[in-house]
Amino acid sequence: MLLSALLMSVGINSCLCVLFFILYSVLRKQPHNYEVFLPRRLADGTSKRRRNKVARYIPSVKWIWKSWRPTERQLMESSGLDGVVFMRMITFSLKVFLFAGIIGVFVLLPVNCFGDQLTVIDYADWSANSLDLFSVANLKIRSQWLWVHFGAIYLVTAFVCCLLYFEFRYIALKRIEHFYSSKPQPEQFTILVRNIPSTDGSSVSDTVDRFFGENHFSTYLSHVVIHRTSKLRSVVDKAKKLYKQVKHKKQDKKKPMRFFSRKDTPEGHYESVLQELEQDIRMGQAEVSAPGKEVRAAFVSFKSRYGAATALHMPQSINPTYWLTEPAPEPHDVHWPFFSASFMQKWLAKILVVFACLLLTILFLVPVVLVQGLTNLPALEFMFPFLTLILSMKVVSQIITGYLPSLILQTSLKVVPPIMEFLSSIQGHICHSDIQKSACNKVIWFTIWNVFFATVFSGSAFYKLSVILDPKEIPVKLAVAVPAQASFFIAYVVTTGWTDTLTELFRVVPFMVSYIKRSFEPSDDNEFVVPPMRYHRDTPRVLFFGLLGITYFFLAPLILPFILLYFCLAYIIYRNQVRMTHIFTLLDFSVH
């Protein structure tokens, strides 16, 4: 990739970032957009709807200073330990790449520029130079200047290790402090017991009471057997939906009509539906209490946290598939569908998820190969001769090689976090936090393999089949080819890092959904949803950019300023989202 193509990508994404910044600065002040941009402040009661203000239409940067100002203790009070750890991950990356950036830009980059392995830099026309001239590939084999790179690697590695030690120690102390400062919670005294064996003539409740009364008589307190309540929950959901409809009907009739507004429903219809729901709820409660609706699982409580921990880590049966114990989830964190799943059902679900992840990984190689084809302009002209005239235009070739590949890859990656979250939800987890952790692990490994390794291999080594004939040349070829992919990853950081982070600030999709809803039906100012932090989407992105920075800081140090700017944007924007938008728990909650 030429430097001009990279500058084209940087220019396009910089314009998009400025546009999103201006739109956010203006639209966040509009009263009808508070549910989109300021739901957390509305839920806390710290923001009121102000109308008829001229300042609402003037962009401002005050929110940046307000996001910078809160201390870590204030973040702990507002977002909990999860939010603090997430922000510490970004500040840790800032420290690492600030140190590595100083060494890379002021030491390694000049050394690479003055090499002459590939060609001599054209100082008269900087934009016509290849980005490979700024990488370690421009140094000769066995060059003495390589010792500068080795020294930089040792120095940065030592700095990162020391920083990791102190950061891990700090977070561990914070966890202990948070544990001792918080009040004892019921889930700390409780464990979940699954796959309770059936006993002739005894119910599940009697079996649990007899088993733990005999084996944990000094610490056992009580238990609660789990019942199948899916039908009852569906009836309750219908009742909540009807409540919202009645609430909208009681709104002021003088509000302006929206396009395609619904016709009013007679009040008698609501009365008949409520009677039916009341009868369904009574029947559901009777069915839930029936003996056949018991799930072979129970929450078992103990007199102390030590007793619960002992029972949790102690095998309860010779048969490893019976009396399975797990930590009890928090009440608001429970994921109910898999409480009735047997050991074999969970095992088969995990196997199915593994095969689904492998299939998704293979299918995702299609956009990766397409992206690498776009970055190789000569190969593109050879495969599509009719595009030669169009590709000969300088602006078109710069957009195709510099901006379009990273945009295609970014768009393709949008569907990965929701798919991984769905696959994790059918894997047998019993709480939403475990689903988020599992999805986060899947997304980060998927990103590392498909975006990093698949891109490097498909763009550098796989099309050079001649290296297979001479295995001794493979390290030499990779040493030249892997740094050559730095140009693509720089454009990827600019597109996925800068623009995606500003998209998180502007919240494009929620804003469009809110606008469409306001067009079709009147909005209720007292009803909105505070969105949770999507860890399985944002955490893998931060970690992957850290991987790119550590990998390429000595191969192609030109990437470091772009990664450092990404972490600066992420630091400000996510602190703003902590204050204004997201809750750092793993569940949505509605405010009425």
C-alpha positions in Angstrom: 0.0 0.0 0.0 1.3 3.5 -0.9 1.4 6.2 1.7 -1.1 8.2 -0.4 -3.7 5.4 0.0 -3.2 5.4 3.8 -3.6 9.2 3.9 -6.8 8.8 1.9 -8.2 6.3 4.5 -7.1 8.6 7.4 -8.7 11.6 5.7 -12.1 9.8 5.2 -12.2 8.4 8.7 -11.1 11.7 10.2 -14.0 13.5 8.5 -16.4 10.8 9.7 -15.1 11.2 13.3 -15.5 15.0 13.1 -19.0 14.6 11.7 -20.1 12.2 14.5 -18.5 14.5 17.1 -20.5 17.5 15.9 -23.8 15.5 15.6 -23.4 14.1 19.1 -22.6 17.6 20.5 -25.8 18.9 19.1 -28.3 16.0 19.2 -27.5 15.1 22.8 -28.9 18.5 23.9 -32.3 17.9 22.2 -34.9 16.9 24.8 -36.4 14.1 22.6 -33.0 12.5 22.3 -32.3 12.2 26.0 -33.4 8.6 26.1 -30.7 7.8 23.4 -27.8 9.8 24.6 -28.5 10.5 28.3 -30.5 7.5 29.7 -28.3 7.0 32.7 -28.6 10.6 33.8 -32.4 10.5 33.4 -32.5 7.3 35.5 -30.4 8.9 38.2 -32.5 12.0 38.2 -29.5 14.2 37.6 -30.6 15.5 34.2 -33.9 17.3 33.4 -35.4 18.1 30.0 -34.7 21.7 29.0 -36.5 23.3 26.2 -36.3 26.5 24.2 -32.6 27.0 24.6 -30.5 28.5 21.8 -27.4 26.8 23.2 -28.9 23.4 22.3 -28.1 24.0 18.6 -24.4 25.0 19.1 -21.7 22.3 19.3 -19.7 22.3 22.5 -16.8 20.3 24.0 -17.8 20.7 27.7 -18.8 17.0 27.9 -15.1 16.1 27.2 -14.0 18.0 30.3 -16.8 16.6 32.4 -15.9 13.0 31.3 -12.2 13.6 32.2 -13.0 15.1 35.6 -14.5 12.1 37.7 -12.0 10.3 39.9 -11.7 6.6 40.1 -13.6 6.5 43.4 -16.5 8.3 41.7 -16.4 5.8 38.8 -16.5 3.0 41.4 -19.6 4.5 43.0 -21.4 5.0 39.6 -20.3 1.9 37.6 -19.0 -0.6 40.1 -15.8 -2.6 40.0 -16.5 -3.9 36.5 -16.5 -0.4 35.1 -13.3 0.5 36.9 -11.5 -2.6 35.6 -12.6 -1.8 32.1 -11.2 1.7 32.3 -8.0 0.5 33.9 -7.5 -1.8 30.9 -7.6 1.3 28.6 -5.3 3.3 30.9 -2.9 0.4 31.0 -2.8 0.3 27.2 -2.3 4.1 27.1 0.8 3.8 29.4 2.2 0.9 27.4 1.8 2.5 24.0 2.9 5.9 25.1 6.2 4.4 26.2 6.4 2.2 23.1 5.4 5.0 20.9 8.2 7.3 22.0 10.8 4.5 21.3 9.1 3.4 18.1 8.6 6.9 16.5 11.8 8.6 17.6 14.2 5.6 17.5 13.0 2.7 15.4 11.2 4.7 12.6 14.3 6.7 11.6 16.4 3.6 11.6 13.9 1.9 9.2 13.7 5.0 7.0 17.4 5.2 6.4 17.6 1.5 5.4 18.1 0.6 1.7 17.0 -3.0 1.5 13.9 -2.3 -0.7 14.6 1.0 -2.3 15.5 4.6 -1.5 12.9 6.9 -0.1 11.7 9.6 -2.6 11.8 12.7 -0.4 10.4 14.8 -3.2 7.1 12.9 -3.3 6.4 11.4 0.0 2.9 10.1 -0.9 4.3 7.9 -3.7 6.4 5.9 -1.2 5.4 2.4 -0.1 4.7 1.9 3.6 7.1 -1.0 3.6 9.9 1.5 3.5 8.9 2.5 7.1 9.1 -1.1 8.4 11.9 -3.4 9.5 11.7 -5.0 6.0 13.8 -2.0 4.7 16.8 -3.1 6.7 19.4 -5.4 5.2 19.8 -9.0 6.3 22.2 -9.2 9.3 22.3 -5.5 9.5 23.9 -4.1 12.7 20.9 -1.8 13.1 18.7 -4.8 14.0 20.3 -4.7 17.5 18.5 -1.4 18.0 15.2 -3.3 17.4 16.3 -6.1 19.7 17.1 -3.6 22.5 13.8 -1.9 22.0 12.0 -5.2 22.3 13.8 -6.1 25.6 13.1 -2.7 27.0 9.4 -2.6 26.2 9.0 -6.2 27.4 10.5 -5.4 30.7 8.3 -2.2 31.0 5.2 -4.2 30.2 6.0 -7.0 32.7 6.6 -4.5 35.5 3.4 -2.6 34.6 1.4 -5.9 34.5 2.7 -6.8 37.9 1.6 -3.5 39.6 -1.7 -3.4 37.7 -2.6 -7.0 38.7 -1.7 -6.2 42.3 -3.8 -3.0 42.2 -6.9 -4.8 40.8 -6.5 -7.7 43.2 -6.4 -5.3 46.2 -9.4 -3.5 44.8 -11.4 -6.7 44.6 -10.5 -7.6 48.2 -11.4 -4.1 49.3 -14.7 -4.2 47.4 -15.5 -7.6 48.9 -14.9 -6.5 52.5 -16.7 -3.2 52.1 -19.9 -4.7 50.6 -22.6 -6.3 52.7 -22.9 -10.1 52.7 -25.2 -11.1 49.8 -27.6 -14.2 49.8 -25.8 -15.8 46.8 -22.6 -15.9 48.8 -24.3 -18.4 51.2 -26.0 -20.4 48.5 -24.9 -22.9 45.9 -26.8 -24.4 42.9 -27.2 -28.2 42.9 -28.1 -29.8 39.6 -28.7 -33.4 38.4 -30.3 -34.5 41.6 -30.9 -38.2 41.4 -34.5 -39.5 41.6 -35.5 -41.5 44.6 -38.6 -43.8 44.6 -41.3 -42.4 46.8 -39.5 -39.1 47.6 -39.8 -35.7 46.0 -36.9 -33.6 44.9 -37.3 -31.4 48.0 -37.2 -34.4 50.4 -34.2 -35.9 48.6 -32.2 -32.6 48.9 -33.2 -32.1 52.5 -32.2 -35.6 53.5 -28.9 -35.6 51.5 -27.5 -32.3 52.8 -28.9 -32.9 56.3 -26.9 -36.0 56.6 -23.6 -34.9 54.8 -23.5 -31.2 55.8 -25.5 -31.3 59.1 -23.5 -28.6 60.8 -23.7 -26.0 58.0 -26.8 -26.8 56.1 -29.7 -24.3 56.4 -32.4 -24.6 53.8 -33.1 -25.1 50.1 -35.5 -24.0 47.4 -36.4 -26.4 44.6 -36.6 -24.9 41.1 -39.8 -25.3 39.1 -40.6 -24.9 35.4 -42.2 -21.5 35.1 -41.7 -20.7 31.3 -45.5 -20.5 30.7 -46.1 -18.4 33.7 -43.3 -16.0 32.7 -44.8 -15.7 29.2 -48.2 -14.7 30.8 -46.4 -12.1 33.0 -44.7 -10.7 29.9 -48.0 -10.3 28.2 -49.4 -8.5 31.2 -46.4 -6.1 31.1 -47.0 -5.5 27.4 -50.7 -4.8 28.1 -49.8 -2.4 30.9 -47.7 -0.4 28.4 -50.6 -0.2 26.0 -53.0 1.0 28.6 -50.4 3.6 29.7 -50.0 4.9 26.2 -53.8 5.1 25.8 -54.1 7.3 28.9 -51.7 9.8 27.5 -52.9 13.3 26.6 -55.2 13.2 23.6 -54.0 16.6 22.4 -50.5 15.3 21.4 -49.9 15.5 17.7 -50.7 12.5 15.6 -47.8 10.6 14.1 -47.6 9.0 10.7 -49.3 5.6 10.6 -50.5 6.0 14.2 -52.5 3.1 15.6 -56.3 3.4 16.0 -57.6 3.5 19.6 -58.6 0.2 21.0 -61.9 0.1 23.0 -61.5 -0.1 26.7 -63.8 -3.2 26.9 -61.1 -5.1 24.9 -58.5 -4.4 27.6 -61.0 -5.6 30.4 -61.6 -8.9 28.6 -57.9 -9.4 28.0 -57.1 -8.6 31.7 -59.6 -11.2 32.8 -58.1 -13.8 30.6 -54.6 -13.0 31.8 -55.8 -13.3 35.4 -57.2 -16.7 34.8 -54.0 -17.8 33.0 -51.9 -16.6 35.9 -53.9 -18.6 38.4 -53.7 -21.7 36.2 -50.0 -21.2 35.7 -49.4 -20.9 39.5 -51.3 -24.2 40.0 -49.3 -25.9 37.3 -46.0 -24.7 38.7 -46.8 -26.1 42.2 -47.7 -29.5 40.7 -45.2 -32.3 41.5 -44.4 -33.0 37.9 -43.2 -29.5 37.2 -40.2 -29.8 39.5 -36.7 -29.4 38.0 -34.0 -31.7 39.3 -32.1 -28.7 40.6 -32.3 -26.6 43.8 -30.7 -23.7 45.5 -29.1 -24.9 48.7 -28.3 -22.3 51.5 -25.8 -22.7 54.3 -25.3 -20.9 57.6 -21.9 -19.4 56.6 -20.0 -18.6 53.5 -17.3 -21.1 54.5 -19.9 -23.8 54.6 -21.2 -22.9 51.1 -17.6 -22.8 49.7 -16.8 -26.2 51.3 -19.9 -27.8 49.7 -19.2 -26.1 46.4 -15.7 -27.5 46.0 -16.3 -30.9 47.5 -17.5 -33.9 45.3 -20.9 -34.8 46.5 -21.2 -38.2 44.8 -19.1 -41.1 43.4 -21.0 -40.7 40.2 -19.6 -37.5 38.6 -22.8 -36.7 36.8 -25.0 -36.5 39.9 -25.1 -33.7 42.6 -23.3 -31.2 40.4 -22.6 -28.0 42.3 -22.1 -24.5 40.9 -21.9 -21.0 42.5 -25.3 -19.5 42.8 -25.8 -16.5 40.4 -27.0 -13.1 41.6 -30.8 -12.8 41.6 -30.8 -10.3 38.7 -28.2 -12.4 36.7 -30.1 -15.7 36.4 -30.5 -17.3 33.0 -33.3 -19.8 33.4 -33.6 -21.9 30.2 -30.8 -24.4 31.0 -31.7 -25.2 34.6 -33.6 -28.3 33.5 -30.8 -29.5 31.1 -29.1 -32.8 32.0 -25.4 -33.4 32.0 -25.5 -35.0 28.5 -27.6 -32.2 27.1 -25.1 -29.6 28.3 -22.2 -31.7 26.9 -23.9 -32.0 23.5 -24.7 -28.3 23.5 -21.0 -27.5 24.0 -20.0 -29.8 21.1 -22.6 -28.2 18.9 -21.3 -24.7 19.7 -17.7 -25.7 19.0 -18.7 -27.0 15.5 -20.8 -23.8 14.9 -17.8 -21.6 15.8 -15.5 -23.6 13.5 -18.0 -23.2 10.7 -18.3 -19.5 11.2 -14.5 -19.2 11.2 -14.3 -21.0 7.9 -17.1 -19.0 6.3 -15.5 -15.7 7.4 -12.4 -16.5 5.3 -14.4 -15.4 2.3 -14.4 -11.6 3.3 -10.8 -12.0 4.4 -9.7 -13.2 1.0 -11.8 -10.5 -0.7 -10.2 -7.9 1.5 -6.7 -9.1 0.6 -7.6 -9.1 -3.1 -8.5 -5.5 -2.9 -5.2 -4.5 -1.2 -3.3 -6.1 -4.1 -3.9 -3.8 -7.0 -1.8 -5.6 -9.6 -3.6 -8.9 -8.9 -6.9 -7.1 -9.0 -6.1 -5.7 -12.5 -5.0 -9.2 -13.6 -8.2 -10.9 -12.5 -10.5 -8.1 -13.8 -8.9 -6.6 -16.9 -12.0 -4.5 -17.6 -11.4 -2.5 -14.4 -7.9 -1.4 -15.5 -9.1 2.0 -16.8 -11.0 2.7 -13.6 -8.2 1.5 -11.3 -5.7 3.7 -13.2 -7.5 6.7 -11.7 -5.4 7.8 -8.7 -8.3 8.6 -6.3 -10.2 5.4 -7.1 -7.1 3.2 -6.5 -6.4 5.0 -3.2 -9.9 4.5 -2.0 -10.0 0.8 -3.1 -6.6 -0.1 -1.6 -6.6 2.2 1.4 -10.2 2.5 2.7 -12.5 -0.1 1.2 -10.7 -3.3 2.5 -10.8 -2.2 6.2 -14.4 -1.0 5.7 -15.5 -4.4 4.3 -13.8 -6.3 7.2 -15.3 -3.9 9.8 -18.8 -4.4 8.4 -18.4 -8.2 8.3 -17.2 -8.2 12.0 -20.4 -6.4 13.1 -22.4 -9.7 13.0 -19.8 -11.7 15.0 -20.5 -10.5 18.6 -24.3 -11.1 18.4 -23.7 -14.6 16.9 -21.2 -15.5 19.6 -23.5 -14.2 22.3 -26.3 -16.4 20.9 -24.0 -19.5 20.7 -22.9 -18.9 24.3 -26.5 -18.6 25.5 -27.3 -22.1 24.2 -24.1 -23.6 25.7 -25.7 -24.4 29.1 -24.7 -21.3 31.2 -27.1 -20.4 34.1 -26.2 -16.7 34.4 -25.8 -13.8 32.0 -22.4 -12.9 33.3 -21.1 -16.4 32.2 -22.7 -15.9 28.8 -20.9 -12.6 28.4 -17.6 -14.0 29.5 -17.9 -17.0 27.1 -19.0 -14.7 24.2 -16.1 -12.4 25.0 -13.6 -15.3 24.8 -15.1 -16.5 21.5 -15.0 -13.1 19.9 -11.3 -12.4 20.9 -10.1 -15.7 19.6 -12.2 -15.4 16.4 -10.8 -11.9 15.9 -7.2 -13.0 16.4 -7.5 -15.9 14.0 -9.6 -14.4 11.3 -8.4 -10.8 11.3 -4.8 -11.3 12.3 -3.5 -14.7 11.3 -5.8 -15.2 8.3 -5.1 -11.8 7.0 -1.3 -12.2 7.3 -1.3 -15.7 5.8 -3.7 -15.0 2.9 -2.0 -11.7 2.1 1.6 -12.8 2.3 2.5 -16.5 2.4 -0.3 -18.5 0.8 0.0 -16.9 -2.6 3.8 -17.4 -2.6 3.7 -21.2 -3.2 7.4 -21.2 -4.1 8.4 -20.9 -0.4 7.0 -24.4 0.2 9.6 -25.8 -2.2 12.4 -24.4 -0.1 11.5 -24.6 3.6 14.7 -22.8 4.7 13.4 -19.6 3.1 10.1 -19.6 5.0 11.4 -17.5 7.9 13.1 -15.1 5.6 10.0 -14.7 3.4 7.8 -14.2 6.5 10.2 -11.7 8.0 9.6 -9.6 4.9 5.9 -10.4 4.2 4.5 -10.1 7.8 5.6 -6.5 8.2 4.2 -5.7 4.8 0.7 -6.3 6.3 1.2 -3.3 8.6 -0.2 -1.0 6.1 -3.5 -2.9 6.1 -3.6 -3.0 9.9 -3.0 0.7 10.1 -6.0 1.3 7.9 -7.9 -1.2 10.0 -7.1 0.7 13.2 -8.2 4.0 11.7 -11.5 2.5 10.4 -12.4 0.1 13.1 -10.8 1.9 16.0 -11.4 5.6 15.4 -14.7 5.5 13.5 -16.2 2.6 15.5 -15.4 4.3 18.7 -17.1 7.6 17.6 -20.0 5.4 16.4 -20.3 4.1 20.0 -20.4 7.7 21.2 -23.1 8.8 18.6 -25.1 5.5 19.0 -26.2 5.4 15.3 -28.5 2.4 15.5 -30.4 3.4 18.8 -30.8 6.9 17.4 -32.3 5.7 14.2 -34.6 3.3 16.0 -35.8 6.1 18.4 -36.4 8.4 15.4 -38.5 5.8 13.6 -40.5 5.0 16.8 -41.3 8.7 17.3 -42.5 8.9 13.8 -45.0 6.0 14.2 -46.3 6.5 17.7 -46.1 9.1 20.5 -43.2 8.6 23.0 -43.5 8.2 26.7 -41.0 10.5 28.5 -41.1 8.5 31.7 -40.3 5.1 30.1 -36.9 4.2 28.7 -34.2 1.6 28.9 -30.7 2.1 30.2 -28.5 0.0 27.9 -25.8 -2.2 29.5 -22.2 -2.3 28.6 -21.6 -4.9 25.8 -18.4 -6.4 27.1 -18.3 -9.1 24.4 -18.1 -6.4 21.8 -15.9 -3.7 23.3 -13.4 -5.8 25.4 -12.1 -7.9 22.4 -11.7 -4.8 20.3 -9.5 -3.1 23.0 -7.4 -6.3 23.5 -7.0 -6.9 19.8 -5.6 -3.4 19.2 -3.2 -4.0 22.1 -2.1 -7.2 20.3 -1.5 -5.3 17.0 0.5 -2.6 18.8 2.7 -5.1 20.7 3.3 -7.2 17.5 4.0 -4.3 15.1 5.7 -1.8 17.3 9.1 -3.0 16.2 8.1 -4.4 12.8 6.3 -1.2 11.6 6.4 1.5 14.3 4.3 3.8 12.1 1.3 2.1 13.5 1.9 3.3 17.1 0.6 6.9 16.7 -2.7 5.6 15.3 -3.1 3.1 18.1 -2.2 5.6 20.7 -4.8 8.0 19.3 -7.4 5.2 19.4 -6.8 4.6 23.1 -7.1 8.3 23.8 -10.4 8.4 22.0 -11.6 5.3 23.9 -10.5 6.7 27.2 -12.6 9.9 26.8 -15.6 8.3 25.1 -16.0 5.3 27.4 -15.8 7.6 30.5 -18.5 9.7 28.9 -20.6 6.5 28.3 -20.2 5.5 32.0 -21.6 8.8 33.1 -24.3 9.3 30.5 -25.4 6.1 28.8 -24.4 2.7 30.0 -24.7 0.7 33.1 -21.8 -1.6 33.7 -23.9 -4.6 34.8 -24.9 -7.4 32.4 -28.6 -6.9 32.3 -31.0 -4.3 30.9 -33.3 -2.6 33.3 -36.3 -0.5 32.5 -37.2 2.8 34.2 -40.9 3.6 34.5 
